[in-house]
Structure formats: C-alpha cells, structure tokens
Amino acid sequence: MNKDEVLRRAQDKAPNKMDEMELDILNKGCKIGVLTGLIVCVITMVIKMFAGVPYYDVYAIYCFMVGAQWFYKWSRLKTKRDLYLGFSWCGLGAGIFIGYLTEIF
C-alpha cells in the first residue's frame, strides 16, 4: 500500500468514527470507571454501616451501571452473552433495590 492510498483511506474515514487507539482508550477508561465506582460503593457502604443506615441502594446503582454498559456493548456487537449479562446485572440491581425499599419502609 503506497502513501497516496493510506492518505485517501484516512480522508475517507468518517469524522466521528474512532480509530483503534481511541477505542482502546475508551474501553480502558470504562473499566477504570467501573472499578472506581466499586471502590466508592464499598467506602459508602462502610460509612452507611457505621451510621446504621441501609446501604443496598449503593449496590443497586452500581449493578445498573454495569448492566447498562453490557447493554450498550450488546447494541453494538449483537452477541447473546452481552445481552444475557446486561439482563443479569440489571435484574440483580432491581432485586437489590427492591430489598432496599422493603428495608426502609
């Protein structure tokens, strides 16, 4: 492939489409975001435990965040595994949230 063909392909690329490096950075950023969210959930849980307040809501939010990421991945790749994991995480989040509601009321 000569340099004119490489230049033409680069110019033909859609302006809002990410290249492989940008996609890799986005993927790693999402993983770091989920890990950071988990750490914040644990810290918040410990604080709520010491205060004697129910803490399940924190994990419900975390489960819905992870579920939404799996649903987005499924919408782009259309793999059954991603769809199953999205439903599983959101179902777990809904169960935890219902448990939280029954505890506070």
Secondary structure, DSSP 8 states (H G I E B T S, - for coil): --HHHHHHHHHHS-TT---HHHHHHHHHHHHHHHHHHHHHHHHHHHHHHHHT---HHHHHHHHHHHHHHHHHHHHHH--HHHHHHHHHHHHHHHHHHHHHHHHH-
